[in-house]
Amino acid sequence: MIGGNDVMVATAYDNTKVDEILERAVSEICNALNILNEHSVKHVVVANTPDIRLYQLLITTKKQRN
């Protein structure tokens, strides 16, 4: 999923680094879409990034099991 890994990485940093990471991720997504457009791609599905709150819930649940 485009951008999903960037969002996961961003959660490991403080707020100033998060903004930089997410801005770079958005820029890379835009670049990829522009390249597709240059190659006359007509149909593209852009999905949202995963809900990272669920990731924290999974970690917490796993720790509680151990």
C-alpha positions in Angstrom: 0.0 0.0 0.0 1.5 3.3 -1.0 2.5 5.4 2.0 1.7 2.7 4.6 5.3 2.1 5.5 6.0 5.8 5.7 3.2 6.3 8.2 4.5 3.4 10.3 8.0 4.8 10.4 6.7 8.3 11.2 5.2 7.0 14.5 8.7 6.2 15.8 9.9 9.9 15.7 9.0 13.1 17.4 6.6 15.6 15.8 9.2 17.6 13.8 10.5 14.4 12.1 6.9 13.1 11.5 6.1 16.2 9.4 9.2 15.7 7.3 8.5 12.0 6.8 4.9 12.5 5.9 5.6 15.4 3.5 8.2 13.3 1.7 5.7 10.4 1.5 3.1 12.6 0.0 5.6 14.0 -2.5 6.6 10.5 -3.5 3.0 9.5 -4.0 2.4 12.6 -6.2 5.6 11.8 -8.2 4.4 8.2 -8.8 1.0 9.5 -9.9 2.6 12.0 -12.3 4.7 9.2 -13.8 1.6 7.1 -14.4 -0.1 10.1 -16.0 2.9 10.6 -18.3 2.5 7.0 -19.4 -1.2 7.7 -20.2 -2.6 5.5 -17.4 -6.3 6.2 -17.3 -7.5 4.4 -14.1 -5.7 4.5 -10.8 -6.9 3.4 -7.3 -5.4 5.3 -4.5 -6.1 3.7 -1.1 -5.8 5.3 2.3 -3.0 4.4 4.5 -3.8 1.9 7.3 -5.3 3.1 10.6 -2.1 3.1 12.7 -4.2 3.3 15.9 -5.0 -0.4 15.2 -1.3 -1.2 15.1 -0.9 0.1 18.7 -3.9 -1.9 19.7 -2.4 -5.1 18.3 0.9 -4.5 20.2 -0.9 -3.8 23.4 -3.1 -6.9 23.1 0.0 -9.1 22.3 1.9 -7.8 25.3 -1.2 -8.5 27.5 -1.2 -12.1 26.3 2.4 -12.6 27.2 
